[in-house]
Amino acid sequence: DGLTFSGWWKDDGSGDWVRVFAVGTSGGDNELVMSRQEGKSHIRFKGFRGAVNWPQVLLYNAWQTGVWQHFVWSFHRTSEYTSDWRIYLNGVLVSTTYDTMFPVDTEYPLN
């Protein structure tokens, strides 16, 4: 039981908090976001559900300008509301996070 998102992106000099991937209702409520962290070259993976602010995963110095990059963000359900996250960057497993948010509501609109 799980869910996986993947995609390619290339940044040609955008600003801070650029969203590569976002699905949800926006505004930090029932949302999954992959973005560039403000003022940094870090990639940020973050989930929100209602008032619960789930932990984020930061990939330090992983954002590259002018280069195509590929991500995979997978969720393997561990209970009704939690999952293990696996994040791949350019084909390499770079992060595994245990017992964190599982995106329960599958009616998220794509942003």
Z-matrix of the N, CA and C atoms (Angstrom, degrees):
N
C 1 1.446
C 2 1.519 1 107.79
N 3 1.309 2 117.95 1 117.68
C 4 1.447 3 119.68 2 -178.44
C 5 1.515 4 112.64 3 -171.12
N 6 1.315 5 114.17 4 -170.16
C 7 1.451 6 122.54 5 -175.33
C 8 1.519 7 107.51 6 -155.38
N 9 1.338 8 117.56 7 140.52
C 10 1.461 9 121.14 8 179.58
C 11 1.525 10 110.23 9 -136.73
N 12 1.334 11 115.45 10 136.88
C 13 1.464 12 122.55 11 172.90
C 14 1.522 13 107.45 12 -119.52
N 15 1.323 14 116.57 13 143.28
C 16 1.466 15 119.60 14 176.14
C 17 1.522 16 109.48 15 -149.66
N 18 1.309 17 115.72 16 159.39
C 19 1.448 18 119.92 17 178.59
C 20 1.518 19 112.70 18 -179.44
N 21 1.319 20 114.31 19 170.42
C 22 1.464 21 123.38 20 176.44
C 23 1.522 22 108.40 21 -112.16
N 24 1.344 23 116.37 22 148.81
C 25 1.458 24 120.32 23 172.30
C 26 1.521 25 109.51 24 -150.80
N 27 1.326 26 114.04 25 156.52
C 28 1.462 27 122.29 26 175.61
C 29 1.517 28 107.11 27 -141.08
N 30 1.315 29 116.34 28 124.10
C 31 1.459 30 122.02 29 179.63
C 32 1.523 31 108.93 30 -95.27
N 33 1.312 32 116.64 31 123.74
C 34 1.463 33 121.25 32 178.57
C 35 1.523 34 111.66 33 -105.36
N 36 1.348 35 117.13 34 33.21
C 37 1.452 36 120.85 35 175.61
C 38 1.508 37 114.08 36 103.95
N 39 1.319 38 117.69 37 36.08
C 40 1.457 39 121.04 38 179.88
C 41 1.525 40 110.64 39 -76.75
N 42 1.319 41 115.76 40 176.41
C 43 1.464 42 121.21 41 -177.57
C 44 1.516 43 113.10 42 -89.32
N 45 1.342 44 114.96 43 -161.59
C 46 1.461 45 121.83 44 -178.35
C 47 1.527 46 111.94 45 -76.68
N 48 1.303 47 115.24 46 158.45
C 49 1.459 48 125.28 47 177.98
C 50 1.530 49 112.68 48 55.48
N 51 1.315 50 117.33 49 31.15
C 52 1.458 51 122.13 50 176.73
C 53 1.518 52 108.63 51 -66.08
N 54 1.310 53 116.67 52 129.18
C 55 1.460 54 121.26 53 178.70
C 56 1.524 55 109.48 54 -91.37
N 57 1.307 56 114.81 55 120.96
C 58 1.448 57 120.18 56 172.90
C 59 1.519 58 108.17 57 -83.04
N 60 1.322 59 115.28 58 -39.09
C 61 1.451 60 122.06 59 -176.63
C 62 1.522 61 108.46 60 -144.03
N 63 1.320 62 116.18 61 132.64
C 64 1.463 63 120.61 62 174.87
C 65 1.517 64 107.90 63 -150.78
N 66 1.307 65 114.92 64 131.24
C 67 1.450 66 120.41 65 175.85
C 68 1.525 67 106.75 66 -137.71
N 69 1.317 68 115.75 67 130.89
C 70 1.459 69 119.06 68 -178.44
C 71 1.500 70 112.49 69 141.10
N 72 1.334 71 113.87 70 -165.62
C 73 1.458 72 120.15 71 -174.88
C 74 1.522 73 113.15 72 -92.15
N 75 1.333 74 117.46 73 -0.21
C 76 1.460 75 123.81 74 176.99
C 77 1.526 76 111.71 75 69.35
N 78 1.306 77 115.65 76 170.02
C 79 1.452 78 120.66 77 178.95
C 80 1.518 79 113.83 78 72.30
N 81 1.327 80 117.78 79 19.60
C 82 1.452 81 120.72 80 176.51
C 83 1.520 82 114.98 81 76.28
N 84 1.327 83 117.64 82 24.93
C 85 1.458 84 120.58 83 179.42
C 86 1.529 85 108.16 84 -134.13
N 87 1.335 86 117.57 85 118.32
C 88 1.466 87 121.89 86 -178.58
C 89 1.528 88 111.27 87 55.00
N 90 1.315 89 115.15 88 63.78
C 91 1.459 90 120.56 89 -172.89
C 92 1.522 91 110.69 90 -147.77
N 93 1.326 92 115.85 91 146.39
C 94 1.463 93 123.97 92 169.20
C 95 1.513 94 106.91 93 -117.68
N 96 1.323 95 116.91 94 131.86
C 97 1.462 96 121.13 95 -174.74
C 98 1.524 97 110.99 96 -136.51
N 99 1.320 98 115.25 97 135.02
C 100 1.457 99 122.28 98 167.64
C 101 1.519 100 105.63 99 -119.22
N 102 1.339 101 117.03 100 121.73
C 103 1.460 102 120.00 101 -174.05
C 104 1.527 103 110.87 102 -147.92
N 105 1.319 104 114.20 103 171.14
C 106 1.463 105 121.19 104 171.77
C 107 1.518 106 107.44 105 -87.62
N 108 1.330 107 116.99 106 130.98
C 109 1.457 108 119.48 107 179.19
C 110 1.521 109 110.57 108 -73.40
N 111 1.316 110 115.53 109 142.65
C 112 1.462 111 122.41 110 -176.13
C 113 1.523 112 112.37 111 -53.47
N 114 1.339 113 115.00 112 127.56
C 115 1.457 114 121.78 113 174.51
C 116 1.516 115 115.28 114 67.66
N 117 1.300 116 118.07 115 11.25
C 118 1.458 117 121.72 116 -174.95
C 119 1.525 118 110.23 117 -131.29
N 120 1.317 119 115.05 118 171.10
C 121 1.463 120 120.59 119 172.45
C 122 1.527 121 109.60 120 -105.89
N 123 1.345 122 115.51 121 33.53
C 124 1.456 123 121.64 122 179.66
C 125 1.529 124 109.99 123 -96.71
N 126 1.337 125 116.42 124 145.67
C 127 1.452 126 121.52 125 173.44
C 128 1.525 127 107.02 126 -100.67
N 129 1.319 128 115.38 127 133.02
C 130 1.470 129 122.03 128 -174.20
C 131 1.525 130 110.01 129 -116.20
N 132 1.326 131 116.71 130 127.54
C 133 1.458 132 123.78 131 173.65
C 134 1.525 133 106.72 132 -112.69
N 135 1.331 134 117.83 133 125.96
C 136 1.464 135 120.45 134 -173.19
C 137 1.520 136 109.37 135 -145.93
N 138 1.336 137 115.73 136 142.33
C 139 1.450 138 121.43 137 175.31
C 140 1.514 139 110.41 138 -122.95
N 141 1.323 140 116.63 139 144.15
C 142 1.458 141 123.33 140 177.72
C 143 1.530 142 107.82 141 -130.56
N 144 1.317 143 116.88 142 140.83
C 145 1.466 144 120.79 143 172.09
C 146 1.519 145 107.87 144 -146.02
N 147 1.328 146 115.68 145 109.55
C 148 1.456 147 120.99 146 -178.21
C 149 1.519 148 110.60 147 57.82
N 150 1.316 149 116.38 148 -133.10
C 151 1.462 150 121.31 149 -179.28
C 152 1.526 151 112.30 150 -81.87
N 153 1.329 152 116.77 151 -4.94
C 154 1.464 153 120.27 152 -178.15
C 155 1.519 154 109.20 153 -84.14
N 156 1.308 155 116.16 154 123.88
C 157 1.451 156 122.74 155 178.83
C 158 1.525 157 107.43 156 -104.82
N 159 1.320 158 117.62 157 99.05
C 160 1.458 159 122.52 158 -174.71
C 161 1.519 160 110.92 159 -73.79
N 162 1.329 161 117.01 160 156.73
C 163 1.464 162 120.23 161 178.03
C 164 1.522 163 111.24 162 -58.96
N 165 1.298 164 114.80 163 156.02
C 166 1.455 165 119.90 164 176.96
C 167 1.517 166 109.46 165 -109.65
N 168 1.319 167 115.26 166 160.39
C 169 1.457 168 122.04 167 172.87
C 170 1.519 169 106.34 168 -114.07
N 171 1.320 170 116.25 169 126.07
C 172 1.466 171 121.70 170 176.22
C 173 1.518 172 108.94 171 -110.93
N 174 1.326 173 116.09 172 129.26
C 175 1.456 174 121.92 173 172.58
C 176 1.526 175 105.98 174 -103.00
N 177 1.322 176 115.79 175 103.99
C 178 1.454 177 121.65 176 -173.14
C 179 1.522 178 112.17 177 -70.11
N 180 1.345 179 115.48 178 132.73
C 181 1.464 180 123.80 179 176.61
C 182 1.518 181 113.09 180 54.36
N 183 1.324 182 116.24 181 36.04
C 184 1.467 183 120.89 182 -178.64
C 185 1.528 184 113.13 183 -100.44
N 186 1.337 185 117.38 184 -16.11
C 187 1.470 186 121.83 185 -178.81
C 188 1.517 187 108.98 186 -76.57
N 189 1.334 188 116.41 187 127.59
C 190 1.459 189 121.00 188 179.28
C 191 1.521 190 109.36 189 -123.11
N 192 1.306 191 116.89 190 133.80
C 193 1.456 192 122.18 191 177.36
C 194 1.523 193 109.09 192 -89.75
N 195 1.339 194 115.43 193 135.46
C 196 1.457 195 121.11 194 176.65
C 197 1.519 196 114.84 195 79.40
N 198 1.334 197 117.92 196 11.55
C 199 1.466 198 122.27 197 -177.74
C 200 1.527 199 109.09 198 -126.88
N 201 1.322 200 116.90 199 132.88
C 202 1.455 201 119.87 200 173.34
C 203 1.510 202 109.44 201 -69.15
N 204 1.349 203 116.18 202 133.64
C 205 1.456 204 121.99 203 178.26
C 206 1.528 205 109.00 204 -131.61
N 207 1.322 206 115.79 205 152.21
C 208 1.457 207 121.60 206 -178.91
C 209 1.523 208 109.49 207 -122.74
N 210 1.343 209 116.69 208 137.93
C 211 1.465 210 120.56 209 177.30
C 212 1.519 211 110.07 210 -126.51
N 213 1.328 212 115.47 211 151.50
C 214 1.458 213 123.98 212 168.47
C 215 1.517 214 105.93 213 -133.41
N 216 1.334 215 116.46 214 128.03
C 217 1.468 216 122.51 215 178.01
C 218 1.523 217 106.25 216 -123.89
N 219 1.331 218 116.28 217 108.45
C 220 1.462 219 119.08 218 -176.52
C 221 1.518 220 110.78 219 -114.92
N 222 1.328 221 114.34 220 149.71
C 223 1.460 222 123.63 221 -179.62
C 224 1.524 223 107.57 222 -123.37
N 225 1.309 224 117.75 223 122.59
C 226 1.460 225 122.56 224 175.24
C 227 1.523 226 107.03 225 -113.01
N 228 1.323 227 116.22 226 112.49
C 229 1.473 228 121.57 227 -173.41
C 230 1.527 229 111.60 228 -61.80
N 231 1.347 230 115.99 229 132.69
C 232 1.468 231 121.98 230 175.97
C 233 1.523 232 111.88 231 -113.22
N 234 1.343 233 117.68 232 -19.56
C 235 1.462 234 123.45 233 174.17
C 236 1.526 235 106.76 234 -158.31
N 237 1.312 236 116.74 235 -171.88
C 238 1.465 237 119.06 236 -177.67
C 239 1.527 238 112.57 237 -59.52
N 240 1.331 239 116.93 238 -37.11
C 241 1.463 240 120.31 239 -174.50
C 242 1.517 241 114.40 240 -119.13
N 243 1.327 242 118.97 241 1.12
C 244 1.469 243 119.90 242 -177.89
C 245 1.523 244 111.09 243 -124.78
N 246 1.322 245 114.25 244 162.07
C 247 1.462 246 121.02 245 -179.82
C 248 1.519 247 109.59 246 -156.96
N 249 1.327 248 114.77 247 165.00
C 250 1.457 249 121.52 248 169.74
C 251 1.523 250 106.82 249 -94.24
N 252 1.324 251 115.77 250 131.97
C 253 1.465 252 120.65 251 177.41
C 254 1.518 253 108.68 252 -97.75
N 255 1.332 254 115.88 253 138.67
C 256 1.462 255 121.67 254 170.81
C 257 1.521 256 106.88 255 -126.85
N 258 1.323 257 115.36 256 129.29
C 259 1.460 258 120.33 257 -179.00
C 260 1.522 259 108.64 258 -122.16
N 261 1.330 260 114.36 259 126.90
C 262 1.464 261 122.16 260 177.59
C 263 1.512 262 108.33 261 -113.22
N 264 1.294 263 116.52 262 139.57
C 265 1.457 264 122.37 263 175.62
C 266 1.520 265 107.56 264 -128.29
N 267 1.331 266 115.19 265 119.48
C 268 1.465 267 122.09 266 -179.27
C 269 1.525 268 111.48 267 53.78
N 270 1.344 269 115.76 268 42.54
C 271 1.450 270 121.70 269 174.76
C 272 1.515 271 116.36 270 83.34
N 273 1.332 272 117.47 271 2.01
C 274 1.465 273 121.74 272 -177.61
C 275 1.530 274 109.52 273 -114.56
N 276 1.342 275 117.28 274 130.56
C 277 1.456 276 120.80 275 174.22
C 278 1.526 277 108.32 276 -67.65
N 279 1.341 278 116.76 277 116.57
C 280 1.465 279 120.55 278 -175.66
C 281 1.522 280 113.21 279 -112.91
N 282 1.350 281 117.84 280 -12.99
C 283 1.456 282 119.71 281 179.98
C 284 1.522 283 110.60 282 -158.66
N 285 1.328 284 115.25 283 137.39
C 286 1.460 285 122.70 284 170.21
C 287 1.519 286 106.77 285 -129.38
N 288 1.324 287 116.55 286 124.65
C 289 1.460 288 122.32 287 179.91
C 290 1.522 289 107.41 288 -122.48
N 291 1.341 290 116.73 289 129.07
C 292 1.455 291 121.29 290 -173.89
C 293 1.529 292 112.40 291 -100.74
N 294 1.337 293 115.10 292 145.08
C 295 1.476 294 123.78 293 174.49
C 296 1.521 295 113.48 294 50.36
N 297 1.305 296 116.53 295 54.50
C 298 1.459 297 121.19 296 174.03
C 299 1.528 298 108.21 297 -119.21
N 300 1.294 299 118.46 298 -167.32
C 301 1.463 300 124.11 299 -170.58
C 302 1.528 301 113.89 300 -56.83
N 303 1.326 302 115.91 301 137.86
C 304 1.461 303 122.36 302 166.92
C 305 1.514 304 107.28 303 -111.76
N 306 1.341 305 118.07 304 126.91
C 307 1.467 306 120.29 305 -178.79
C 308 1.527 307 110.69 306 -70.79
N 309 1.331 308 116.57 307 94.28
C 310 1.457 309 122.97 308 -172.47
C 311 1.522 310 112.10 309 -72.17
N 312 1.310 311 117.20 310 -43.36
C 313 1.459 312 122.10 311 -175.92
C 314 1.519 313 109.28 312 -80.05
N 315 1.325 314 117.37 313 111.09
C 316 1.457 315 120.93 314 -177.96
C 317 1.522 316 112.45 315 -90.29
N 318 1.329 317 117.58 316 10.77
C 319 1.465 318 120.95 317 179.78
C 320 1.528 319 111.08 318 -99.18
N 321 1.327 320 117.74 319 23.23
C 322 1.456 321 121.27 320 178.08
C 323 1.527 322 110.38 321 -63.44
N 324 1.321 323 118.56 322 132.67
C 325 1.469 324 119.10 323 172.38
C 326 1.530 325 109.30 324 -78.89
N 327 1.296 326 117.18 325 147.71
C 328 1.463 327 120.93 326 175.25
C 329 1.503 328 109.75 327 -77.89
N 330 1.336 329 117.65 328 135.25
C 331 1.470 330 122.17 329 177.22
C 332 1.495 331 109.76 330 -98.92
